[in-house]
Amino acid sequence: MARLYLVRHGEPAGTWADSHDPGLTDLGRQQAQGAADRLRLVHPKQIVTSPLRRAIETAMPLANALSMQPLVVQQIAEIPTPAHMTLANRGEWLRSIMTRNWSQTDPDLRRWRDDIIDGLTRLQIDTAIYSHFVAINVALGASIGDDRVTCFMPAHASVTVLETNGRAVSLVELGQTAETKVT
């Protein structure tokens, strides 16, 4: 079985309403270092990150500590917003999605969810995965059989541990939680 260490990115320097791809704040960089300090002890065999700047910046302390190059994977990026969505409307759209079950979302979002689960179950080696709030909820929901879009409130740089047997994911350890506001 492969262990999957899902890390939510550190505190971003921007919000959904003001930036498509913010980096990290000083606190976010400290959080990233804290996650790296924990994960270097378990020495994952690979590092996978969302292509978004805040996830990549969160992955770099571990990548540097282990002398590894992170693999950038679009599949674990932020939840895709509709193409016509403006920055000003993204927060309201996401707040609405987060109150639903996946079965109540549109087919494109369900395909995105299924692609994440499929990708995670195919991993065959211990992997640190740097991703986002909703994507981590997808993984957790799949591991515990919960259809809610939001079944967990992962804190910035929290580490949730799953295992995969190649067919499914199961929960090993829930990461730290914190209140999250979508603005």
Order of alpha helices (4+ residues) and beta strands (2+ residues): beta-alpha-beta-alpha-beta-alpha-alpha-beta-alpha-beta-beta
